[in-house]
Amino acid sequence: LKCSRRLRVSPRRHTLYSSFFAPLRFAKMGQVCCAAPGSNNSETATAHGLFTEGFKIHGMTVSANVLGPSIFVTDIGKGGLELCDIMKGMQKTPEFLKKNPFHHIPTFEDPGGFCIGESGAMLRYVAANMAKEYYPMDAKLRGRIDWAVAAFTADVYKKWGARLYPVLGFKGEPEDQAKANKELKASLDSFCKAFIGSSKFIAGDTLSIADYKALPYLFTMSHPVAVKKSGCKLSARLEQYVKDIMALSPGSAILKSAGGWSLDEYLNTQTDYPDYKGEVLVCGEGSCTAIKKGPAKAGETRAKIHGMPVSSNTVSCVLIAMDAGIGAMEMCDLMSGGQMTPAFLAKNPFHQIPTFEDSDGFCLAESTAILRYIAANYKPELYPADPKERALIDWAMDAFSADIYPSIAYGVFYPIFGFSGPPADQKAENEKCLELLKNYEMAFLQDKKFVCGDEVSIAEYKAVPFLYAAAQPVMKKKTGFELPPRMQKYMEDSIKEMKSSGFMESCGGYSLKEYAASKDV
């Protein structure tokens, strides 16, 4: 849950949420412990022996975002869920903001006080250091897992939220429910074509963190009430996928039982929510090809980043590919439908840019997954091996993708580029973006030059193309938006360390700088 958003719920649901935390509930090792009403959170946790050792996942039992990492740490015996009552504003307290300036759940905290946000970052951090079998070192398999986690976050989750959050009472219905259903089906069909095949799970016949990421969302869709109210149901293959995960995950019991507030129990209360009147769509049809495993291509010099030079997401990956000396951009013209050809769809069923392709045919997508793959295998100084540094980098990239990208792109420079319509209130959008950039500064740049101190990392490669586009003179002229001084300095310092940064200035009239200048009329 993005806690900065007001939950749009009916009076009946508001009453339910207000009473949600009358007894405080904590999940650990697949069990739910209840505290007396009004008792102190931390004192209760200590009394029940919770989290005196192990990891805390601050969140709620009805949040699919929270449940992925919570179930995972429970399954490996390293911690569990700790209540963060967002209805009472616990995520806005000074104590919580020190853990996560973005004031979101889930937020991870280890016994030493190290904290990170974003569920994918948590899953990587815990698995890489405590349960490597869930995040294998095999380069291509790890790249596949990273892509699956990122694709679920960036694509499936958005469409899922449009249809399932209204059923849960977390937001209003979309204006066109049938269209939203088709978009969710298309996304889950693409997910299956990319990741679900003859093997049980995304990375083969053993669980990975990608499966933990997907489970709570798909479990929600499998509930009869969710099907009836949303008009979307899982394919038989995805239903089996959910059952197979839960059969190996003791901690997944919290999806069905949490003192009345598991996803299953909560959905059982939504029977008076209006039924969907149209055709029920089956979501998750299609199958992936054989899973590729093995090391990254040695001596790579001909890798391709399929994309466009005016796409900031593409530019992030092109810069690191060029700096690492492994390849360059391969034009994929979205305007002429290059992403919809059979050849491209075989590389990326989500038909999106950027898409990475190495010279032996291995492909993956989503900019954060591509950045990790290139850095880990060809330029490791950009993705340090230190676990906590990696965790901060992962959080920074995922936070930029989830929070800042939608605001700085759709709210500032996409409308000027002609990629989207203008926001309804430009001033309000500017203020929102500035607040998010301030959160980024508070989380990652306090008394530091870069996210990892004095050295650039892939966190900077992710952020800089967006900051650069938003800093072009035409943006201030037409929107009134201007980067705050700290973020301007951050961008300038980062660019000095990126030897291929000229790609943002010159690319046949279609670089970020050139394209922005063409709009200054």
N, C-alpha and C positions, 0 to 999 in steps of 0.2 A: 504494500500500500504506500502510495506517495502521500505522506501525512499532511503536506501543505494544502491538499485539496479538501474542500468542504464536502462531506458525505451528503449526498442528496437522497434523503430517505423520507418515507411516509411517517406521519405521527406514530403509527403503530410500531414501525420498525425503530423509530427513534427511542421509544419506550424500551424496546427489547435491548437496544445497544446501551441505553443508560443503565440497565440492570445487568448487563453482561458481566461486569466485574464485581458484583456484590460479594461472591466468594472469589478470592484471587486463586487462579489456577496456574499450575506449573507442570510442564510435561518433562519427564526424564525417563530414559530407558523404557519407553513405550507405556508409561503409567502417568496418570494425572493425580497430582497432590493438591488438595484443597485447603485453603487457609480460612480462618475465621473472618467474617465480614469486618472490615475496618482495620485489619491487622497490618502491620508494617511489612512492605514487600520484602526487603532484604532480611529482616528478622525472621519472617516466615520461611524464606528460602533456607536460611541457616538451620532453623529448627528441624526442617525436613531433610537436612543433609544435602541440599541441592547446591551445586555450583561452588562448594568450598574448594573443590578441585574440578577443573574442566572448563569448557567454553559455554558462554551464555549467548543465546540468540534472542535478543530483545524483540518482542513482537506479540502477535495475537494468533489464536488457534484458527481463526476464520480467514487468515491471509495466506493465499497460495504462495506469495512471494516469500513469506516467512517460513512456510512449512518445508520447502525443499531443503535448505540448510539445517533446519531444526531436526528433521527426520534423519538426515545424514549423520549429524554429530551424535544423535541418540543411538543409531545403529552401530557406530564404531566405539561406543562407550566413552565418549569424550565430552559429554555435556548434554544440553537440551534447551528448551524454550523458557525464557523468563518474560513475565508479563510486562508489556508496555501499553498502558491504557490510553490510546490516542483520543478517546472520547472525553477523557479528563485532562488532556493536554500534556501528558507525561513526556511526549516527544519534544515539547517546547521548553522544558525546564533547563536551567543552566547546567545541571549535572548531565542531562542527556545531550545537550548541544555540544558539550566538550567531547562526547564520544562520536557524534555525527552532526556536523554543522548543517547538513541538508535536512535534518529532523525527519528522517524516514525510518520505517521499519521494512525489513529486518536490519538490525545493527548487531554486529559481532563484537564480543568482548572476551579476551582471554584472562586467565587468573592474574596476569601481571599488569592488566589495564590497557593492553594494546587493543585498539578498536578499528574496525573498518565497516564500511557500508557496502551495499549491492550484493545480492545473493550469489551471483556468479563468482565474484571475488572471494567470498567466504568459502564456497565449495572448493575452489582451487587451492586456497591457502591451507585448509584443513587436510584435504586429500594429499596434496603434494608433500606435506610434512608428517602426516599421521597415518595415512592409508593410501599408499601409492598405487595399489592395485585398482583403485577407482579412477585414477588419472595417470595412465601408463606413460612411461618415458619414451616409448616408440613415437618417433617424430610425427609420422603421418596419422597415427591413431589419435595422438594428443591434439593435432590440428583439427581432426574431424570432431572430436569432443568439444573443443573450443568453438568451432563453427556452430555446432548444434545448440550449445548454451546461448551463444550470441543471437542465433536466428530465432530461438524461442523468445528471447527477451525483446528483440527489436521488431519482430514481425508477428509471430503467433500471439504473443501476449496482448498486443494492441487490439487485434481483432477479437481475441477471447474476451478482453475487458469490455468491449462494446456490446457483447451479447450476454455475458455471464454476470458482470457487475450489476446490471439492472435487476436481475433475478435475485441477487444477494442483497440488493437495496443500497448499493454503494454509489450508484449514479443513475441518471435518468435514461430512458430508452432512446436509441438513435432515431433520427427523423425517419429513416427508411430501414425498417427492420429486415425486410427481405434482402436488400442490398448488403446490409451488415452480415447476414447469414451467409450469403454467397462469398463475401470476402473472407469470413472465417473458414469456410470450406476450402477455398482456394489456398489459403495459408497452410492448413493442416494437410491438404493433399500434397503441397510442395514439400512439407516437412517429411512426409512418408517417402516421397520420391527421392529425397536427399539422404534419409537416415534409417528408415524402417524397411527391412527386407526379410530374407530367410532366417537370419540370426534373431535370437530373442530380443536383443537390446541394441542400442545405438552403436556400441563399440564391439559387438559380437555376442557371445553367450554369457558374458559376465557383466554385472552392473558397473556403470560409471557415473560420474557426477552429472552427466547430461541427462541420465534417466531420473535422477533425483530432482533435477530442475523441472523436468516435464511433468512428473507424476501428479502433483497437487492440482494442476490445471486440468489435466485429462480426467482425473478422478472426479472433479466437479462436474465435468460434462457427462460423465457416465451415470450420474444420479437421475432417476426417473423424473423428479420434479424439474430439474434443469432442462431435460429434454422437452418436457411438456410446455415449459414456460418460454424457452428460447427458440424452439424450433430447430435445434441442431442436435445431432446425436453422433457418437463415435462409430466409426466403422468397426466391423468385427475384429479386424486386425489390431486396431488401437485398444479395443476393449480387452483383448487377450494380453496386449502389451502391459496394460495397467495391472491386470491380475498377476502376470509374471513378476513384475517389480514387487508388488505387495507380498507375494509368496516368499520373497527373499529378504524382506525388510520388516523386522519386528517393530521398528519405530513408526511404520505407516499406520499402526493401530490408532494413532491420534487423529487420522482422517475420519474415523468412524465413531470414536468415543473420546469425549473430552468434557465430561460433566454437563452435557447438554449443548456444548459450544464447538463441537467438531464441525467440519464442513458438512458431513452427512447429517448430523443432528440438526444443524441450523437450516439446511435445505428442506428438511422435513417440516419445518414451521412455515414455509413459504407457499402453502397450498392455496391461499386466497389471492395470490398474485395472478394477474390475467394470463390465460393460456394463449400461446401463439396460434393464430388462426390460419396461417398458410401451410405450405408443404414443408414437412420435416426433412432437412437435408442431412445426408450421411457425410460426415467429415473424416478425412484421413484415408482416402483411397489412393492407390499407387504403391509402388515398391521401388526401393533403391537397388543399384547395381552392387556388385561384390565390394566388400570393404577393402580398401587399400591400406597396407601396413608397410613398415620399413623406415629406413633412415631418409632424411632429406637428400636430394640429389647432390652429390659431391661435385664441387667445381662448377656449380650452376652459373651460367652467364646469359641464358636465353629465356628466363622466366618472363611471363607476361602478367601485367596488371590490366585486365580488361576494364575500361572505363572511359571517362571524359575529363579533359584538363580543367573544366569549369566545375567539376564535382569535388567538393572539399573532402568527402569520404575517400574518393579515388586518390586525390593528391596525397593524403596521409601515407597511403601504401606505395605510391610511386616514389615518393621522396626516400623512403627507407630502402626500397628495392634498388634505386640508383645509388644511394650512399653505400649500400652493401655490395654493389657491383654485380648483382645477380640478374638484372634485367631492367625493363622499362615498361612504359604504358603501351598497351595495344588498344587502338580506338574501338570503342563499342558505342555507336551512335544511337542513343535512346530515341532521338527524334525520328529516325527512320525505322525503328523497331528492331535494331540489331540484337537486343536482349531477348527477343521472342523467337529467334530462329531455332530449329531443332538442334543445331550444333551448339548454340549457347546454352539452351535448356539442359543439354546433357552435362554441361559443366556446372550449372547452377539452376536447379528447378525453381528457385524463387525469382528468377529472371531479374536480378539486381546487379548493380555495380557498387563497389569494385568486386571483381572475381579474380582470384589468383590461379594461374596455371603454370606449373613448372614444365621443363622440357621433357619429362618422362610421362606427362599427362595427368599428374596429380593435381586436383583442383580443390579449392575451398573458397569460402566467401565470408562476408562481414569483416569490416575494416579492423576491428580489434583482434579477431582471430588471425587475420593475415599478418598484422603487426607482430603478434606473439610468435607466429611461426617463423617469419623471416629473422626476427631478432634472436630467438633461441637457437636457430640453426646456422645463421650466417653472420650475425653481428651481436654477439652475446653481451657486450658492454652496455647495450641499450636496454637489456632486460636482466639486471644483476641476479646472481644466484641466491643472494641473501633472502630468506623467506619473507621477512617483514617488508623489505624494499619492494619485492615483487608484489606483495599484497597491496601496498600503497599504490603502485603503478596500476594494478588491475582495478582497484577501486576508482582511481582517478579517471581511467579510460571509460569504465562502465558508467560512472556518474556523469561524465561529459556526454556520453551517448544517450543516457536515459533522461537527463534533466536539461543540460545546457543546449545540446543540439536542437531539440524541438523549438526552443525559444530563440536562440541566436540565428538559426537558419530560417525557419518559417516566420519568425517575428521581425527579422531585420533584413537579411540580404536576399533570401529567396524571392520575395515580392519584387525587389528591384531587378533581379536577374530574370524575372518573368517565369519563375518556377512554381509560384503559388500566388494566390490573391493576397491583398494587404490585410493585416489584422484589423479587427473592428475598432480597436482603440490603440493607436500607435504609441501614445505616451505611456499607457498602462503596460504595454508589451515591453517597451524599453526599460521601464522600472523593474519589471519582473526579471528581465535578462540580467540587469545590473545586480539584482539581489542574488541570483544564481551564481554569477561570477564572483560575488563577494563570498558566498558559501564555499566555492572552489578555493579561493584564496585562504580562507580560514582553515579548511581541511588539509590543504597540501602545500601552501607557500608561506607559512608562518616562519619568519627568520630563515628562509631558504631561497636560493636562487631558482631551483627547479624542484620538481616533486621529490627527487632523490638527492637533494643537496646541491652540490656544485657541478653535477654531471647530468647531461640530458638523458632522457630515456624515451621509450616508445609512448609514454604519457604525453610528452611534448609533441611527438609526431602526430598523435591523434588530435590534439587541441589546436595546434598552430594554424593549419589551413582555414579553420573556421574563424579564428580570431583575426587572421590576415584579411579574409573576405569582409568581415564586419568593420575592419579599420580603414577600408578604402574611402577616399574623400566623398564619393557620391552617397555613401550611406548616411553620413552626418548631414549632408545637404538635403537629402530627400526624406529621411526618417527622424533626424535629430539625435540618432544614436551615436555614442562615442565611447570607446573602451575606457574604463577607468585607468588611471596612471599605472597602477601596479600590474594590471593585465597587459597594458601596452608594453611595459618594460619586460615582462615575462615573455611576450611574443618576440620582441626584438632580440633579447638575449638568446632565445632558442634558435632563431633564424641564423644567428652568427655561427652556431654550432652545426648547422645542417648544410653540408657542402653543395647539395643539389637544390637548395631553396630557390635558385633562379627559375626553376620550373613554374613557380607561382607567378613570376613576373613576365615571362615570355614563352608563348607556345602557339605561334601562328595566328595570333589574334584572339585565342580562346583560353589563355591563362586566366587565373582569378583576377589579376590586376588589369589585364587588357579587356576582359569582358566587362568588368565593373566600369572601366573608363568609357566603354561604348554606351553605357546607360546614362552617362552624365550629359544629358541633352535637355 
